[in-house]
Amino acid sequence: MKRFSNEQGQFIVAGIVAWFITSAVVEFYNIAWDTGEAIGRFALSWFILFLLFVLICAAIYVGFAFFVLSRERFDAMVQHIVMARNNRLISWGWLFVLLGLFLPVWFLQRTMWGIVFDGVYIRALIWAMSVFLLSIFLTQDDVLISWKAFLASLVLTASIFTIAISLQGVTDYPFSMAWSEGNRIWDYSIMFGRERYNIADNQDIFVLLDSGRQFVGGISFLIPGITIEGVRLWIGLTLILPYFFIGLAAFIVASRDVRLWLLMMLWVFIFLRQGPIHAPLVLAAAITVFAWRKPLWLAIPLIIYAGYFAQSSRYTWLFAPGMWIGMLELAGASLTDGKLNRTHWIRAIALGVSGVFGGYLLPKIIPLVGLLFEHTAVSEAPTPTPTVDITEQISESGITAEFIAEEVANQPLLWYRLLPNPTYGAGILLGLVIAALPIIIFLVWLAASKKWNLNLWQKFAIIGPLLAFLVVGLIASTKIGGGGDLHNMDMFLIGMAFTVFIAWVNGGKDVVLSGAMPIWVRLVLVASLIIPAIVPWRQLRSFNYGDEINTLMVLTDTKDKRAFDMLPDSETVNTALAEIQAEVDYAKQFGDVLFIDQRQLLTFGYIQGVTLIPEYEKKMVMNEAMSGHLEYFAPFYQNLADKRFSLIITEPLRTPVKDSTYEFGEENNAWVKWVSIPVLCYYEEIQTFKEVNVMLLVPKTVPDDCSQYIPPQN
């Protein structure tokens, strides 16, 4: 019976591989067909390429099938390969490893072939071959492929795909590459680059961004004369380096093996990038895990700062470092007779309280201290000063429970986004299950099989914070404007990564490296490495072949240029910039020029001679529209009625109302109600550059009666 079962499993595996390879051949056929008329509807070159691809696929499958079904026939060949690798090719091994890692990424993201070969099965075949070759050259035992080398290959390939996607937007394209990308660059510039706008030092410029995120994103503006491409490079690096720091900090504690430490650092990166998670929270997490197991004299100030930095970046993060360090200190402690000793409790409580102090109380105390110093200085002057109400100042400083409740109730909660929907296809719940369930299953098995021992308090220390993070993340994900990905599940995902750290240092490492686990657990572990890389692997491609769009249309037999979602060609970009500059030069003689959108054009001097109007920035306007704040829009509408702005630069304004069957339907409707309809009532389009997504508006010569469009003042 066992023999039959093994044979059945082998045939199933061979059948699955046959299906994948056949599907890849069909995809290649669909690409090559209709390219010419030399042979059927093949161009001669494509017919030759198709035949070569078929032969390669056939050879791969035949070799794989024979190896699976009649492995003993390959023993001699395998031994020759192993001997050659260990004896003659070992000095060339790293070259093959580097080629196996970077060649697929270069082919798909840095050449136009990544646009042509976008099929799931061809890409899966490329990935599988890359993992296979890497596994062979990374194996150091007397076998063809070891379990550790296979896992290492999955981690390395998944990481390189994710790194490549993080840097995909590094380009000198001057216009915004996403809904808020350009204006977000403008946000980053204000902290360290406000001199670019020729504005007074005492002029306040409000940006819809907390100081922590503004600081991290704006560091690049400390470099004089940095270009938009340089800033985008830095932004791409902030999607990579902070994750490395958290892995670095964690596995300094967990491992002294450099290669193992590097691989685990990369795992942290690919797991957390599923969010994605904003860099300041990742940095706060790195500080937290660095404080783990450190002396209290060092750990306490680190955790205080981590809490303060997290809160300064986003108020919902204020308790995260305190809860994380409690998890690490309690659940990561070694048990004595199944119990936690007094030292562990003291450390966990002291550090947890320190994190809460840094995130909740310190932001209240710092302004108060400054106020007291100011009051003391003023009191020495001869003129009397008003009495300072300390209680009132404390209540008005920092985050309060009332503030959080008001923020939650301030905008609608769209609970349907927890389920599959047009805004986020999988929905938050299913998306989170896909991202985290494999690793959860593995951790549960590790604990249930007694390979990772936890007492009751340690289980509470893990499950309690994770449930709290889960609830907060789900609520935040349903808030209008959110729910497009898993980034609001950030604290939960980091908590899961910390749980893995705890398991790793308490028995998990030996289990994973030895492979001493059932086959289904191995498959779950493999899935936890593959799933985070699927989306990056599918997205690898270039957007910079606008000048070669006609060649791409021939290669892919596509009639519509818009199907490629390519950045516009250089002539289109230069023409748009020149015409926008001309309109700005003319309009500024008659009033203010308002950049609601595309403010990065001012940041990098693509459009010159404009006095910045800081208010009414696109993201800020959108945030107020989702909240329905008439008090904010009343002066804006008055400015429109008074024709204050001689020219408005914005994204194309449209007025169709949509429902929840459309992507971000509710957000669209808020924008239409509070922005598009009122603006288009007072202003009219003079030109729209569709390719770069810019509309120019000027006041109407004969104004309409706009009272019916302006939201009632109630």
N, C-alpha and C positions, 0 to 999 in steps of 0.2 A: 504493500500500500504506500509506503514511504517513497519507494522508487517511482511509482506511478505519479505520485504527487509532485516530485521533483521534475520529472519529465514534462508534466503538464505546465508547471510554472515556467520551464524553459521555453516551451512552445508559445506561451502567452507573451513572454518578453520578446521573443523573436517576431511575433506578429505585430506587437506595438511598434517595434523599431521599423518593420517593413512599412507600416502605415505612415510613419513620420517621413521616411525617406521617399516613399511614393508621393506624398503630399508636397515635398520639396521639389521633386521633379515636375509635378504639375504646375507649381508656381513658376518655375523657370520656363516651362513651356509657354505659359501665358505671357511672360515677358518677351520671349524670343519671337513668338508668332506675331504676324502683322508688321514685321520690321522690313519686309522687302518682298521680292518675287523671284528670287534666284532659285529656290527649292520650295515649292508650295508657296506659302506666304512668309517664308523665312528669308532674311538677308543671308548671304553666304557666310559672313563672319558669325552671325548669331546661330546659324545652323551648326557650324563647327563647335561653337561654345556649348551649345545644347547637347551635342553628342558627347563631348568631353565630360560634361557634368553628369550625364546619364551613366557613362562608363565608370566615373569615380564613385558615384552613388552605388552602382551595382557591386563594385569591388568592395566598398565599405560593408555593404550588407552581407555579401557572401562570406567575407572574413569574419564578421560578427556572428553570423548564424552558425558557421562551422565551429567557431570558438565556444559558443554557448552550448551547442548540441553535441559536439564531439571534442571536448576540450583536450583529451589525452593526445589527440593527433597534433596538437600545437605545442606540446610540452618542450620538444626539442627546439622549435623556433623561439619560444619564449626565453629559454635558457640562453640562446645565442644573443638575443636582444639585451637581456639583463647583463651578460658578460661584457658586451660591447659598450653598454652604457656605463658600467662600473669601472671598466678598464681604459677604454680608449676615448669615450665621449664625455667623460666627467668634467674635463676642463672646458668643454664647449657647452655644458649643460645650462649655465646661466644665460648664454646667448639664446638658446632655444626657448628658455622660459620667457625672456623678454620679448622675443618675437611672438610667441604664443599669446602673450598678454596684450601687446600694443598693436600688432598688425590688424586684428579684427576691428579694433576701435578706430584706428586710422582709416581703414577701408570704408567703414560705415559712416563715420562722422566727419571725416576730412576730405572725402572725395564725393563726387556726385553719384557714385554707385550705391551709396547708402540710401539715396532717394529711389533708385531703381529697384534695388533688392530690399523691399520693405516687408516681404511676406513673413508670416510667423514661422513657417516650417524651414525655410532656407536659413533664417537667423538661428533657429533652434539647432539646426545641423552645424552651423559654424561654431556656435557656443559649445556644443557637445564635443566637436573635434578639438577645440581649444583646450577644454578640460581634460580630454583623453591624453593629448600630447604633454600638457603640463604635468599631469599625474605621473606619467612615465618618467619624466626627467627630474621630478621632485622626489621620487621614491629612492630611498637609500638602502632598502633591504634587498634580499635575494629573491624578490618577486617582481612581477612586471609592474603592478600598481598596488601600493599599500593603502590602507584605510586612511592613515594620517595624511598621505600625499593627496589623496582624492579630496578630503575635506579642505586642505590648504588650497587646492586648485579652484574649488568652488568659491572660497573666500576671496582669493586674489582676483578671479575674473569678475565676480559680482562687484568688488570694490572698484576695479578699473572702469567698469561701465558707469557706476554711480559718480565717480570722479569726473569722467568725461561729460556726463550730463550736467553736472554742476558748473562746468566751464563752457557749456554750449553757447551761452549768450555773450561771450567775450567777442565783441565786434565794435568797429568804429561807426556803425550805423547811427546817425544823429537823432532819429525820431524814436519815440517810445516803442518798445518791443512787446509790451503787454498793457493791460488796462491802466495800471498805475506805475509801471516800471520807470518811466521817465521822471514823473513827479516825485517818486520815492528817492531817486538820485538827487533831486533838488532838496528834499528833506535832509538827506545826509550832508549836504554841502553847507547847511546853515551854521552848524556848530564850529567848524574850522575853516570855512571858505566863504563867509559872508562878504568879504571884501570884493568878491566877484560881481556884486550887485550895486556897488557905489551907493550904499545906504548909510545913514547916520548910525554911529555906534550905540546910541541910546534908543534907537527904534526897535520896538519889540516885533519879532517875527514868530508867529505861532505856527508850529508844524504838528500834524496829527501823528505824533510819534513820541514815545517815552524816551527819556534822556539816555537810558542804557542802550537801547537799540540805535538811537541817533549817534551815540559815541562810537559804537562798534562799526556801524556802517560808514561813519564819516572820517575815520582815521586816514583814509587814502587822500583826503583833501589837505593833509599836512604837507604833502609833496607839491612843491610849487609847479604850476603849469601842467598838472596831471590832466590827461585827456579822458574822454568818455570811455574809451577802450580800457584805459588803466583802471578807472573806477569800477567798470564791470568786471575786470579781472579780480579786483579786491573783493567785490561782492560775491563772486564765484568762490573765492578762497574762504570767505566766511561761511560758506555752505559745506566746507570740507574741514578746515583746521580745527575749529572748536570741538568737533566730534572726535578728532584725533587726541585732543587734550584730555577729554574725559576718559578715553580708553587708556591713554598714557598714565593718567593719575591712578586709575583703578588697578591696572596690571603691574604697576610698580609694586603694589602691595601683593599681587597675586603670583608673580612669576619672575624668575631671574633668567629664564631662557629667552634671549633676545628675539629669536625667530618666532617662538610661541607667543611672546608678548606682542610682536608686530601683527601677527594674524588675529589675535583677539582684539587688538585695537581697531583693526579693519572691520571685524564683525560688529563692534559697537557702531562704527560709522554707517554700515549698510542697514543695520536694524533701525537706528534712530532717524535716518534720512527718509524713512517711510512716512514721516510726519508731513512735510518736513518740520523741523523744530527751529525756532528763531535762535540765532547765535547767542544772545545774552543769557538765555535760560540754560543752554548747553554749557556755557562758561561757568555759570553759577553751580551747575551740577559737577563740573570738573573740580571746582574749589571744594565742594562738599566731599567728594570721594577722596580727594587728596588729604582732607582732614581726618579721614577714617583711620583709626588706630594710631594716630599721632598723639604726642603728649598734650594734655589739656591746655597747657600754657600756649601752645601753638594752635591747637584745634579750635579753641573757643573764639579767638579773634577772626580766624578764617571763616567760621560758620556765621558769625555776626555779619561779616562783610558779604558773604554769599547771600544771606537773607536780604540785606540792604540793597545789594546790586540787583537781585531778582525783582524786588518790589519796585525799584526805580525804572525797571524796564517794562513791567506790566503788573498792575496791582493784583491780578489774580494769582500771581506767582509768589506772593509774600510769605506763605507758610511752607512752600515746597522744600527749601533746604533744611529746615528744622525737622520736617517729617522724614526726608530722605536719610539724614544722619541718624535718626532714631532707628530706622530700618536696618541700616548698616551695622550700627553698634550692637543692637540686640540680636537680630537674626544672624549676623555674621560672627557672633562670639562662639568660642569653643565651650562646650558644656562640661560640667563636672558632675558626674553621677546623674546626668540628665537634667541638671539645673544650671541656671545662670547665677554667677556669684555676684557679690555686692558691688564689686568694681564695675562690672558691666552695666548694672542699673545706674550707678552714679554717673558714669560717662554718658549713657544714653539720655538721661534726664538733663544733665548739665548742658550737653550740646544741643538737645532739642529745644530747651528754653532759650539758649543763645541764638538759635536760628529764628525763633519767634521774636525775640528782642530786636534782632537786626532787621527783620522784615516788617514788623508792626510798630514797635515803640520808637526805634531809632529815627525813622522819618518824622516822627512827631517832635522828638527831643531836639534835633539839629536846628530846625527853624526857631524853636523856643529859646535855645541858647543864644542864637544870633540876635533874637529880639531883646533878650536880657542885656547883652553887651551894648546893643544900640540904646536901650533905655538908660543904662548906666552912664553912657557917654553924654546923652542928651541931658540927663538930670544934673550934670555938673555945670551946664550952661545957666546963665542968669534967668532965662525965661522959664516960666513954669510949664510942665508937660502933663498931658492927661495920664490918669492912672491906667496901668496896663492890667487887664483882666486875664490872669494866667490861665484860669479854667477855660475861658472862651478860646484862648489861643491854642490850648492843647486840643480842644475839640475840633478846631478848624485846621489843624495840621495833620497831614498824613491821611491814612485810610480808616474809615469808620464803618461799622456794620450798616449804618443807615445809608452811607454812600454806596456800598456794594449792593444793597437791596434796591436802591434807586437805579443803579446802572443795569441790573438784571431786568427791572421792569420798564426801563426806558425805551427799549425797542422790542418788537414782536419776537416771539419764540416760534420757530417753524419746525414743529416736532416731526413732521413727515420726512424731514431730511435725515432722520435716523435710519430710514428705510431706503431701498433703491429709488432713485429719483433722477430727473434730467440734469440737475446741478452737479451731482456726484453719483455716477452710475450705480456703484455698489451700495451707496448709503453708508452712513457713519458706522452703524453696527456691524454690517457685513464686512465693510472695509477693515474695521478693527479686528474682527475675527480672522480675516485672511492674514493680516499683518502679524498678529500676536498668538493665535491659537497653536501653531506648531511648537513654539517655544514653551507655551504654557503646558501643553501635553507632555513635553519632554521633562519639564520641571516636576510635574505631578508624578510621573513615573519614577523619577529619581528619588522623590521623597517616599512614595509608596513602597518602593523596593528596598527601602532602608539604606540606600547608597548615599543618601543625604539626610542626616538625622536632625530633626527639629523638635523642640518641645512645644508645649501649648503656647507659651508666651511668645516664642519666636514666630510661630504661625500667625498669631495676632499681629505681631510687629510688621509682617509682610502684607497680610490680607487687609488689615485696617486702612493703612495709607493708600493702598492700591484701589480699594473701593471708593475712598474719598476722592482720589484723583479721577477715577472713572466717572463719578457723578458730576463733578465740576466740568470735566471735559465734554460730557454729553450735553449738558445744559449750554455751555459756551458754543458748541457746534450747531445748536439749533437757533442761535440768535441770528436775526436777519443780517446778511453780509458774510455769514460763515457757512460752514457745512460743505465747502467745495473740496476739502481734503481732510486729512487727519491732524492738521497742525494744532488744533485745540485739544487733542489728546496728548499733548506734549509731556505733561507731568506724569501721566500714566505710563507712557512708553519709556521714559527715563527710569521710572520706578521699576518697570519690568527689567530693564538693563541692569539695574542695581541688584535685583533678585538673582539674575544670572551670575553676577559677580560673587554674590554670597554663596550660591551653590557651587561655583567653580572652585573656590578656595576651601570648601568643606566636603570634598570628595568628588565633585563633578568632573574635575580635570582628568583624573585617572580613568574614570569611566569613558569619557569621550575619546581620549587618546588610545585607549586599549581596544575600543570597539566592543567591549564586553556588554552587549545589549541585544535584545531580540531584533529580528530583521525589521519588524514594523517600527520599532523605535529608531533604528538607523534611517529608515525612510522619512520619518517625521523630522529627524535632525537635518537630513539633506533638504527637505522641503523648507525648513526655517532659513536655509542659506540661499535657496533658489528664489523663493517668493519675493524678497526685497529687491532682487535684481531684475525681475521680469519687466517692470515698467521702464526703468532706465534702458534696458537692452532694446525694447521696442521703440524707444524714442530716439535712439542714436541716429542722427542724420545732420546734414548741414542745411542752413537757411541762406547761405551766402552765394548762391549760384543764379542770382537774378539776371546777370549779364549773359548767362548760358541757358536761359529758359527755353529757347527754341530747340536746342540740342536735347534737353530733357524731354520735351514734348515728343520728339521723334523716338527717343529711346523707350519711352513708356507708352507710346501710342495714346497720349492724352491730348484732348482738344482744348481744354480750358486751363489757362495759365493759373487761375486762382486755386486749382486743385492742389498745387504744390505748396501753397502757403509760404512762398518764398519772399524774402526781403526784396524790396524794389531794386531795380538796376540803378547804377550810379547816375545815369543821365536823369532819370525820374527824380531822384533825391536832390540833385543839384538844382534842377529846375524849380522844384517845390521850395527849396530854401531861398533861392533868388527872388521868387515871386512873393513869398511871405515877407522877406526883408523890404521889398519895394512897397508893399501895402502898409507895413509898419512905419516906414519913413514918411509916407504920406499922411497916415492917420494921426500920428503923434502931434501934428500941428494943431489938431482940433480937440484934443482931449487925451485922457489916459488910455493906454493900451493894456488890456487885461489878458494875461495868460492863465486861463482856468486850467488848461492842460498844456503839456509839452514844455514845462518850465526848464527842462534840461537844455533846451536850445539857448536860453539865456546863460545858464551855468557855464557852458563851454564856448560861448561867443559865436555860436552859429548864427544867432540873430543879435544884432548890436544896436546901441543907441536907445535902449528901452529902460525907462524907470520902473523898477519892480513894484507892482501892487501886491503886497503879501497876502491880503485877505482874498477870500473866495477861491481858494485852491481846490482842485477837483475832489480829492479824497475827503477833505473837510466838508465840502458842500454835500458830498454823498452821505457822509455820516450824519449830518444834520437832517438831510432829507429822509433817511431811514428812521430818524427819531421824530420827524414831523414838527420841528421847532420853528414855529412862525416868528418868534422873537429874533431868531437868527436871520431869517429871510426877509423880514420887513425892510431893513435898510438896504439890502441888496436889490429888492424890487424898486425901492425909491431911487437908487442909483440908475437902474435901467430906465425908469420913467424920466429921470432928469438928463438922460443921454450922457452920463458921466464918461462912459467908455466910448471912445471913437472907434475902437476895434476890439473884438473879443476873439481870442484863439482858443478853440475847444475841440474835443472830439466831435464827429458828426452827431448832431442832435436829431433824434427821431421821436415820434409821439405815439406809436402803437402801444396799447396796453396789453400785457400778457398775463397768463395765469401760471400756476405751478407746474404745468406741463412743459414749460420752457426753462432753459438754464437761467438761474438767477432771475426768475420771473418777478418776484416781489421787489427785488432791488431795482429792476428796470422800471417798475410802476412808480416807485418812490421818486426815482430820477425824473421820469416823465412828468409827474404831478408837480414837483417842486422846482424843477430846473428847466426841462425842455420846453414845456408849454409857456411858462412865463417869459423866458428869454426870447423865444420865437414870436411872441406877441409884440414885444418891443423892438426886436432886432431882426434883420433879414440876412440871409446868406448872400455873400457876393462871390464866394468860390469855395469849392470843396476839393481837396486833394485826396481822392479815395485811396490811392496806393499807399500814402503815408498816414492816413486816418486823421486828417486835420480839416477843420471847417473854419472859415473866416466869416465873422458877422459884423454888421454895421447897423447903427440906428436907422429905423424906418423913416423915410422922408415924411410920410403921412402916417402918424401913429394910429394904431387900431384902438378900439375901446377894449381895454384889457381887464376891466373889472370882473368880467365873468370867469376869467382864468385864474386870477389871483386867489389863493385859498382864503376863505373868510377869516376875519380876525375875531376869534372867539376864545 
